[in-house]
Every structure is written in C-alpha cells, then in structure tokens.
Amino acid sequence: MLFESSLRRELARSFGAALVVMLTVVLTMLLVRTLGQASRGEVDPQALLLFLTLAVTGQLPIVLTVALMAAVVGTLSRLYRDSEMVIWHTAGLGLTRFVAPVLRLAWPVWLAVAVLALLVGPWARQQSDELRQRYEQRDDLQRIAPGQFQESANGRRVLFVDRDTQAGHSGRQIFIADHEPDGAYSIVTARAGELHADDRGTHLTLHDGQRWRRSADAQVWEGAAFERYTVRVADAPAATVELRRRSAMPTWMLWSSRDAALQSELAWRMGLVVCAVNLVLLALAATSAQPRLGRSGNLLFMLLAFVVYYNLLGAGQDWATRGRVSVWGYFAALHGGVALLTLAWLAWRELPHPRWRRAAVEAQA
C-alpha cells in the first residue's frame, strides 16, 4: 500500500538521522567524562577505547528510545506542516491508521532495547567494573612512569624512578617517600634497584643508598647508609571477593531474588522497554498541527515528556529500594497510567473529526 510504504520509508530515514545525532551527542559526553577519569587515574588510558565502547553500550537503550520517538514526531510534524495529513484524513485514514506502520518500524527497535537493557547492558557494566578494579589493584611499581613522581594506591607512598630497563624490573636513581601506618615518615634514595616476587608479595631491592626516618613523636631525622635494602611494595594477591553493583548483575539473578533493591533494579530494566513502547505511542497521539508552537514545538513537548517519564522511573527505583513504595505496584501504576493516557488521547483525537469518515463514505458512493 502506498500509504504504509511511504510512511515507513520516511520514518526509517528520520530514525537514522536522529540516531546519528543522538550517538554523536552521547559519544561526545562520554568521551569527555572518560578522558577526565583517565586523567585522574581512575581508568587505564591504554583501554580508553574499550571503556568508551562499554559506556556507550550501556546508554544505547535510551539512545534508541529517544531516536525512535524523535523520528515519529519529526515525520508526523512534517506531514501536518505540508498538509499531507489533511489529504490522508480526507481519504478516510484517521490517526489510528498510522499506528500499524509505526509499529512495523518500531518493533525491531523495541526488541533491540529489550536485549540491550536486560542482557547486554548489565554485561557491559560488569566488564567495565572488572577493568576498573584490575587497574586500581595494580602494583605500585606498575604505576610508575620514568621521570614522574607517582603516588601509591593507598596514598601513603610516593615513588620516583629516573630511568628503568625495557623489561621494567629494574631502575636507577630511585626515590621513595613513605608515610608508615604508625605515623612515622621515611625517605629512601638509592642508586639502583630491582623487583622480585615471592610468596609474601612483591619486593624492591635497593643498592647503594640512604634511608632517613622520623618517628611520629620525634622532630629529629635519623639517617643511615646502606649497600642493600629491601622494601615490600605489594602484598601477595589475596582471594578476590566478587562484588557487583546492582546495575551490573545479570537479569536472571535479579529475577530469582526477593530483595527489594534487586527487584527495583529488575523493574528499572523492564521499565526501559515499556517506556520505549509508551513514548512512541504518546508521540503519535501528541503530535498535531500547532502553528503557534513552531516547527519544534511537538519535539520539545515530547522531550519534556521523556525527561519527566525517565525521572519518575528513576525516582520509583529509589523509593522501592528504600521500601517506600511497592516495586511492582509502582511499575504498574506508572507504565499502566501512561499507556491508558496515550490510548485515551488517541481515541479523543479521532472523535472530533467524523467529517473524514463521511467524506470517505461519500467518495466511495
């Protein structure tokens, strides 16, 4: 049918354009944030592209939802603006006849949102957390770049190496300033040193240097020269305990849990899928010919509706986590209320225009 084919083609073009714009904006924002984290030493600069990819993957459900909503609003607004909608209405095609072509285009996007929100997104956040944790737990000597002062992970030690070997296991002109747990301070300088590991951890053996120490209750520094001095720079690796934030837990684990916080996370993920469906139908019902609002009036209204809807979804998750509301009661009230409002709006949009149906009947007669 000419009506459906032309409408789907225009919707597809609008969706592609909106998706490119949304991805560009999100990529720019995430890139700035990731570069800031890398400059603060929170993420590995060598894995910057991987961190960025995982971050974008976690935001794709929202990006696809907004792009699809913008495509529906933009297409219908153009039809109203160019008076094509009047032609379709005169031919007997009411607003509800636009639902089927929109759904045929939207269902693959909704399926992608469901897969990303329920499966891919949690996996991406889990991988990002694991990369961040491994980077934070690296040895102090692995943090050092030749010619730069570097603080240790616990903030108690500052290390400096003037030159190191290509293998990274030895260096020259070494400086170590250490704030010991008992409050004492010590400064160690050495001509050379090398790393070695055993069952107790990683040790740095220094050669031909000096050590200065001041206890916590004294004001005098005590110094001593040495030919060989060993200091432990990293403990032996302990058994790691797998700790996951709720947003990084697999969906099947949330489904089998009865904890309110985990159930609220599950409701959030499922809510992203339902939100994508409701917003497309709401865009279909809300878009109309409003010359006073200008060309972007419908889009601004839908963006405001998305922000309110999204914030209510997040607020419901927080309230359910704290036990203020029922998880699934709030889920049904929010999404069911938006769905009923949308359907009622669509039905109301059809009622004031019986002339379209009469004109179609007269034309067929």
Backbone hydrogen bonds, N-H to C=O, Kabsch-Sander energy under -0.5 kcal/mol:
donor,donor_aa,acceptor,acceptor_aa,energy
5,S,1,M,-2.4
6,S,2,L,-2.4
7,L,3,F,-2.0
8,R,4,E,-2.7
9,R,5,S,-2.1
10,E,6,S,-2.0
11,L,7,L,-2.5
12,A,8,R,-2.4
13,R,9,R,-2.0
14,S,10,E,-2.4
15,F,11,L,-2.6
16,G,12,A,-2.3
17,A,13,R,-2.2
18,A,14,S,-2.6
19,L,15,F,-2.5
20,V,16,G,-2.0
21,V,17,A,-2.0
22,M,18,A,-2.6
23,L,19,L,-2.7
24,T,20,V,-2.1
25,V,21,V,-2.2
26,V,22,M,-2.7
27,L,23,L,-2.8
28,T,24,T,-2.1
29,M,25,V,-2.3
30,L,26,V,-2.8
31,L,27,L,-2.5
32,V,28,T,-2.1
33,R,29,M,-2.1
34,T,30,L,-2.8
35,L,31,L,-2.5
36,G,32,V,-1.9
37,Q,33,R,-2.1
38,A,34,T,-2.4
39,S,35,L,-2.2
40,R,36,G,-1.4
41,G,38,A,-1.1
42,E,37,Q,-2.8
43,V,37,Q,-0.7
47,A,44,D,-1.3
48,L,45,P,-1.3
51,F,47,A,-2.4
52,L,48,L,-2.4
53,T,49,L,-2.3
54,L,50,L,-2.3
55,A,51,F,-2.3
56,V,52,L,-2.4
57,T,53,T,-2.2
58,G,54,L,-1.6
59,Q,55,A,-0.9
59,Q,56,V,-0.6
60,L,56,V,-0.8
60,L,57,T,-0.7
63,V,59,Q,-2.0
64,L,60,L,-3.0
65,T,61,P,-1.9
66,V,62,I,-2.5
67,A,63,V,-2.4
68,L,64,L,-2.4
69,M,65,T,-2.3
70,A,66,V,-2.7
71,A,67,A,-2.0
72,V,68,L,-2.0
73,V,69,M,-2.3
74,G,70,A,-2.8
75,T,71,A,-2.3
76,L,72,V,-2.3
77,S,73,V,-2.4
78,R,74,G,-1.8
79,L,75,T,-2.0
80,Y,76,L,-2.3
81,R,77,S,-2.6
82,D,78,R,-2.5
83,S,80,Y,-1.1
84,E,79,L,-1.5
85,M,79,L,-1.8
87,I,83,S,-1.0
88,W,84,E,-2.1
89,H,85,M,-2.6
90,T,86,V,-2.5
91,A,87,I,-1.6
92,G,89,H,-1.6
93,L,88,W,-2.5
94,G,92,G,-0.9
97,R,94,G,-1.2
98,F,95,L,-1.6
99,V,96,T,-1.2
100,A,96,T,-0.5
102,V,98,F,-1.6
103,L,99,V,-2.6
104,R,100,A,-2.1
105,L,101,P,-1.4
106,A,102,V,-2.3
107,W,103,L,-2.3
109,V,105,L,-0.6
110,W,106,A,-2.7
111,L,107,W,-2.3
112,A,108,P,-2.2
113,V,109,V,-2.5
114,A,110,W,-2.3
115,V,111,L,-2.4
116,L,112,A,-2.6
117,A,113,V,-2.8
118,L,114,A,-2.4
119,L,115,V,-2.1
120,V,115,V,-2.1
121,G,116,L,-3.4
123,W,119,L,-1.4
124,A,120,V,-2.6
125,R,121,G,-2.3
126,Q,122,P,-2.2
127,Q,123,W,-2.5
128,S,124,A,-2.2
129,D,125,R,-2.3
130,E,126,Q,-2.3
131,L,127,Q,-2.3
132,R,128,S,-2.3
133,Q,129,D,-2.5
134,R,130,E,-2.5
135,Y,131,L,-2.0
136,E,132,R,-2.1
137,Q,133,Q,-1.7
138,R,135,Y,-0.9
140,D,233,V,-0.6
143,R,139,D,-0.6
143,R,140,D,-1.1
144,I,141,L,-0.7
147,G,161,V,-3.1
148,Q,145,A,-1.8
150,Q,159,L,-2.4
152,S,157,R,-2.8
155,G,152,S,-0.9
158,V,177,A,-2.6
159,L,150,Q,-2.6
160,F,175,F,-2.2
162,D,172,R,-1.4
162,D,173,Q,-1.4
163,R,172,R,-1.4
165,T,170,S,-2.1
168,G,165,T,-0.6
171,G,193,G,-2.4
172,R,163,R,-2.9
173,Q,191,R,-2.4
174,I,190,A,-2.2
175,F,160,F,-2.5
176,I,188,V,-2.7
177,A,158,V,-2.6
178,D,186,S,-3.0
179,H,156,R,-3.0
180,E,178,D,-0.7
180,E,184,A,-2.4
183,G,180,E,-2.0
185,Y,214,R,-2.9
186,S,178,D,-2.2
187,I,212,W,-3.2
188,V,176,I,-2.9
189,T,210,Q,-2.5
190,A,174,I,-2.1
191,R,207,H,-1.5
191,R,208,D,-1.4
192,A,207,H,-1.3
193,G,171,G,-1.9
194,E,205,T,-1.9
195,L,169,H,-3.1
196,H,203,H,-2.1
198,D,201,G,-2.4
201,G,198,D,-0.9
202,T,234,A,-2.5
203,H,196,H,-3.0
204,L,231,V,-3.2
205,T,194,E,-2.6
205,T,203,H,-0.5
206,L,204,L,-0.6
206,L,229,Y,-4.1
207,H,192,A,-2.5
208,D,227,E,-1.2
209,G,226,F,-2.0
210,Q,189,T,-2.2
211,R,224,A,-2.9
212,W,187,I,-3.2
213,R,222,E,-2.6
214,R,185,Y,-3.0
218,A,215,S,-1.0
222,E,213,R,-3.1
224,A,211,R,-1.8
226,F,209,G,-2.5
229,Y,206,L,-2.3
231,V,204,L,-2.4
233,V,202,T,-2.1
234,A,202,T,-1.5
236,A,200,R,-1.0
242,E,240,T,-0.5
243,L,241,V,-0.8
248,A,245,R,-1.6
249,M,246,R,-1.4
251,T,118,L,-0.6
253,M,250,P,-0.6
254,L,250,P,-1.4
255,W,251,T,-2.4
256,S,252,W,-1.4
257,S,254,L,-0.9
263,Q,259,D,-2.5
264,S,260,A,-2.1
265,E,261,A,-1.6
266,L,262,L,-2.0
267,A,263,Q,-2.5
268,W,264,S,-1.9
269,R,265,E,-2.0
270,M,266,L,-2.5
271,G,267,A,-2.2
272,L,268,W,-1.5
273,V,269,R,-1.0
274,V,270,M,-2.1
275,C,271,G,-2.8
276,A,272,L,-1.6
277,V,273,V,-1.5
278,N,274,V,-2.7
279,L,275,C,-2.3
280,V,276,A,-1.3
281,L,277,V,-1.8
282,L,278,N,-2.6
283,A,279,L,-2.3
284,L,280,V,-1.8
285,A,281,L,-1.9
286,A,282,L,-2.7
287,T,283,A,-1.8
290,Q,288,S,-0.9
293,L,290,Q,-1.1
294,G,290,Q,-0.6
294,G,291,P,-0.8
297,G,294,G,-0.8
300,L,296,S,-2.5
301,F,297,G,-2.1
302,M,298,N,-2.1
303,L,299,L,-2.4
304,L,300,L,-2.1
305,A,301,F,-2.3
306,F,302,M,-2.5
307,V,303,L,-2.3
308,V,304,L,-2.4
309,Y,305,A,-2.6
310,Y,306,F,-3.0
311,N,307,V,-2.4
312,L,308,V,-2.4
313,L,309,Y,-2.0
314,G,310,Y,-2.2
315,A,311,N,-2.9
316,G,312,L,-2.3
317,Q,313,L,-1.6
318,D,314,G,-2.0
319,W,315,A,-2.8
320,A,316,G,-2.5
321,T,317,Q,-2.0
322,R,318,D,-1.8
323,G,320,A,-0.8
324,R,319,W,-2.6
325,V,319,W,-0.7
330,Y,326,S,-2.4
331,F,327,V,-1.8
332,A,328,W,-2.3
333,A,329,G,-2.3
334,L,330,Y,-2.9
335,H,331,F,-2.0
336,G,331,F,-0.5
336,G,332,A,-1.6
337,G,333,A,-1.6
338,V,334,L,-2.1
339,A,335,H,-2.3
340,L,336,G,-2.5
341,L,337,G,-2.3
342,T,338,V,-2.3
343,L,339,A,-2.5
344,A,340,L,-2.4
345,W,341,L,-2.1
346,L,342,T,-2.5
347,A,343,L,-2.3
348,W,344,A,-2.3
349,R,345,W,-2.3
350,E,346,L,-0.9
351,L,347,A,-1.3
353,H,350,E,-1.0
356,W,353,H,-1.0
357,R,353,H,-0.5
358,R,354,P,-2.2
359,A,355,R,-2.6
360,A,356,W,-1.9
361,V,357,R,-2.1
362,E,358,R,-2.6
363,A,359,A,-2.1
364,Q,360,A,-2.1
365,A,361,V,-2.0
